[in-house]
Amino acid sequence: MDRRKFIKKAGVAGAGVAGASTLAAPAIAQEMPTINWRMTSSFPKALDTIYGAGEVVADHVRAATDGKFNIQVFAAGEIVGGLEAKNAAADGTVEMAHTASYYYWGQDEAYAMGTAIPFGLNARMQNAWFYQGGGNELMNEFYATQGVIGFPSGNTGAQMGGWYRKEINSVADLEGLKMRIGGMGGRIIAKLGVVPQQIAGGDIYAALERGTMDAAEWVGPYDDEKLGFNKVAKYYYYPGWWEGGPVLHTFANLDQWNELPSSYQAAVIDACAYANTDMMARYDTQNPAALKRLVADGAVLRPFSQDILEAAYEAAKETYAEISAANPTFKEIYDHQLAFKKDAYLWMQLSEYTLDTFMMIQQRNGTL
């Protein structure tokens, strides 16, 4: 081999590569525009886990796009109220929202299916339904009619049943009870005599303190402790049968979303999936210690009686039949999820439930 000829040819080739690189740079820059969006949250900054999921989405999108796609997150009330977040994204006031779909079920009951319905799916089942069972596609067909597209971006796991000023031992004890409760759970528990009220998380403590409410549910020990509900209501009930695995969503204005480069869309989708997993892990880590602190501070744990659970379950089935008869979109999504749920519980009652039950007995016996 003629070494001088090889070096000369390599130099020419190298110059060609460098030139190609120089020519390609403007094209790459054009494909990666700088975009600044705003995301409004339904949650106050004090709730670092649930509010923080919106920041997780923003941080991961920024990192994935080398800082080209910037999403600024605003807490509830900074741009719009907590219960107006999705509406603000839909009407273009902001480009994005991090919120719970079921907050908007008063506009259309189908919204409830995006978060949780009473006696619905648990958190693991929700992930399976959304990601592999066709749930996300079904929900986004509906969301498109509302001017948004949505992606799961957090899950709290099965929630607690809320804080009460008095013991609730029977269905009769629910009569006339004024309770803050989110989503469709309010419509169903109203059949048991409760007077439901839906207010944003940051307003709950004041309502309990003033006595304008007798009870309130929010999420679980970690967030409930932060909001101080144990200071104004003593009894802490479980389970939150209306929220077995509630999903939080990141919504984007549909027109704005469709204008994004596909790489930015992919970054958002991946960031939302990470936030979805991260929130559940954080709650599972933080709730046990928070529950211990609440009990040590005087909270009294109580399970809902079997009579209450059964009455609520019958009321839920009755409600779903009523809504399905009047709302074909809700019926389509509900029927799809119900079929999925039947098979999911068929499977989970075997290995999953059996092993968990055995291990829970070991925990109670102090043998772990």
Residue pairs with C-beta under 8 A, 6 or more apart in sequence:
31 261
31 263
32 65
32 66
32 68
32 261
32 263
33 68
33 261
34 68
34 69
34 70
35 68
35 69
35 70
35 260
35 264
36 70
36 72
37 69
37 70
37 71
37 72
37 94
37 95
37 96
37 256
38 71
38 72
38 74
38 79
38 94
38 95
38 96
39 54
39 57
39 58
39 71
39 72
39 73
39 74
39 94
39 95
39 96
39 97
39 98
39 250
40 74
40 76
40 78
40 79
40 80
40 85
40 88
40 89
40 93
40 94
40 96
40 97
40 98
41 51
41 54
41 73
41 74
41 75
41 76
41 82
41 85
41 97
41 98
41 99
42 76
42 82
42 83
42 85
42 97
42 98
42 99
42 100
42 103
42 200
42 201
43 50
43 51
43 54
43 75
43 76
43 82
43 98
43 201
43 202
44 51
44 75
44 76
44 77
44 82
44 201
44 202
45 51
45 75
46 202
46 226
46 227
47 201
47 223
47 226
47 227
49 222
49 223
49 279
49 282
49 283
49 286
50 154
50 156
50 219
50 223
50 248
50 279
51 75
51 98
52 279
52 282
53 98
53 153
53 154
53 248
53 275
53 276
53 278
53 279
54 73
54 98
54 153
54 250
54 275
55 73
56 271
56 274
56 275
56 278
56 279
57 71
57 98
57 153
57 250
57 268
57 271
57 272
57 275
58 70
58 71
58 72
58 73
58 271
59 271
60 267
60 270
60 271
60 274
60 275
61 69
61 71
61 264
61 267
61 268
61 271
62 69
62 70
62 71
64 267
64 270
64 271
65 263
65 264
65 267
68 264
69 264
69 267
71 95
71 96
73 98
74 94
76 82
76 85
76 200
76 201
76 202
77 202
79 88
79 93
79 94
80 87
80 88
80 93
80 94
81 200
82 99
82 200
82 201
82 202
83 103
83 198
83 199
83 200
85 97
85 98
85 99
85 103
85 251
86 97
86 99
86 101
86 103
86 104
86 146
86 148
86 251
87 93
87 104
88 94
88 97
89 95
89 96
89 97
89 147
89 148
89 251
89 252
89 253
90 146
90 147
90 148
90 251
90 253
91 147
92 253
92 255
92 256
94 253
95 252
95 253
95 256
96 250
96 251
96 252
96 253
97 148
97 250
97 251
98 153
98 154
98 248
98 249
98 250
98 251
99 248
99 249
99 251
100 115
100 182
100 183
100 246
100 247
100 248
100 249
101 111
101 112
101 113
101 114
101 115
101 139
101 150
101 247
101 249
102 111
102 112
102 114
102 115
102 116
102 117
102 182
102 183
102 184
102 246
103 111
103 115
103 182
103 183
103 198
104 111
105 111
105 112
105 183
105 184
107 146
108 142
108 146
108 327
108 329
108 330
109 184
109 323
109 327
109 330
110 142
110 327
110 329
110 330
110 333
111 142
112 183
112 184
112 330
113 139
113 330
113 333
113 334
113 337
114 139
114 142
114 143
114 150
114 247
114 249
115 183
115 243
115 246
115 247
115 248
115 249
116 126
116 183
116 242
116 243
116 244
116 245
116 246
116 247
117 183
117 184
117 242
117 316
117 320
117 334
118 184
118 185
118 188
118 241
118 242
118 243
118 312
118 316
119 241
119 242
119 244
119 312
119 313
119 316
120 244
120 245
120 337
120 341
121 129
121 244
121 245
121 337
121 340
121 341
121 344
122 157
122 158
122 244
122 245
123 155
123 156
123 157
123 158
123 244
123 245
123 280
124 245
124 348
125 245
125 340
125 341
125 344
125 348
126 135
126 152
126 155
126 245
126 247
127 152
127 155
127 276
128 340
128 344
129 135
129 337
129 340
129 344
130 136
130 139
130 152
130 247
131 152
131 273
133 340
134 336
135 333
135 336
135 337
135 340
136 151
136 152
138 332
138 333
138 336
139 150
139 333
140 149
140 150
142 329
142 333
143 149
143 150
143 251
143 254
144 254
147 253
147 254
147 255
148 251
148 252
148 253
148 254
149 251
149 252
149 254
149 257
150 249
150 250
150 251
150 252
151 249
151 250
151 268
151 269
151 272
151 273
152 247
152 248
152 249
152 272
152 273
152 276
153 248
153 249
153 250
153 272
153 275
153 276
153 279
154 247
154 248
154 275
154 276
154 278
154 279
154 280
155 245
155 246
155 247
155 248
155 276
155 279
155 280
156 219
156 220
156 243
156 246
156 248
156 279
156 280
156 283
157 220
157 245
157 280
157 283
157 284
157 287
158 239
158 240
158 243
158 244
158 245
159 217
159 218
159 219
159 220
159 239
159 240
159 243
159 246
160 217
160 219
160 220
160 221
160 224
160 236
160 237
160 238
160 239
160 240
161 217
161 236
161 237
161 238
161 239
161 240
161 241
161 304
162 179
162 181
162 215
162 216
162 217
162 218
162 236
162 237
162 240
163 208
163 215
163 216
163 217
163 224
163 229
163 230
163 232
163 233
163 234
163 235
163 236
163 237
164 177
164 214
164 215
164 233
164 234
164 235
164 236
164 237
165 214
165 215
165 232
165 233
165 234
165 235
166 173
166 214
166 235
167 173
167 235
167 302
168 174
168 177
168 235
168 237
168 302
168 304
168 308
169 305
170 305
170 307
170 308
171 192
171 193
171 307
171 308
171 311
172 193
174 189
174 192
174 193
174 194
174 308
175 193
176 193
176 195
177 193
177 194
177 195
177 214
177 215
178 194
178 195
178 197
178 212
178 213
178 214
178 215
179 186
179 189
179 194
179 195
179 196
179 197
179 213
179 214
179 215
179 216
179 217
180 196
180 197
180 198
180 199
180 204
180 207
180 208
180 213
180 215
180 216
180 217
180 218
181 189
181 194
181 196
181 197
181 198
181 216
181 217
181 242
182 198
182 217
182 242
182 243
183 198
183 242
183 243
183 246
184 242
184 319
185 196
185 217
185 241
185 242
185 243
186 194
186 196
186 197
186 198
187 196
187 319
188 242
188 312
188 315
188 316
188 319
189 196
189 242
189 312
189 315
190 196
191 315
191 318
191 319
192 308
192 311
192 312
192 315
197 207
197 213
199 207
201 218
201 223
201 227
204 213
204 216
204 218
204 227
204 229
205 227
205 228
205 229
205 232
207 213
207 216
208 216
208 229
208 232
208 233
209 232
215 233
216 229
216 233
217 240
217 242
217 243
218 224
218 227
218 229
219 283
220 283
220 287
220 290
221 286
221 287
221 288
221 290
221 291
221 293
221 294
222 283
222 286
222 287
222 290
224 230
224 236
224 290
224 294
225 290
225 293
225 294
230 236
230 294
230 297
230 298
230 299
234 298
234 299
234 300
235 299
235 300
235 302
236 294
236 299
236 300
236 301
236 302
237 301
237 302
237 303
237 304
238 301
238 302
238 303
238 304
239 303
239 304
241 304
241 309
241 312
241 313
247 276
248 276
248 279
250 268
250 272
250 275
252 268
257 265
260 268
295 301
320 334
323 330
323 331
323 334
324 330
324 331
324 334
324 335
325 331
359 368
362 368
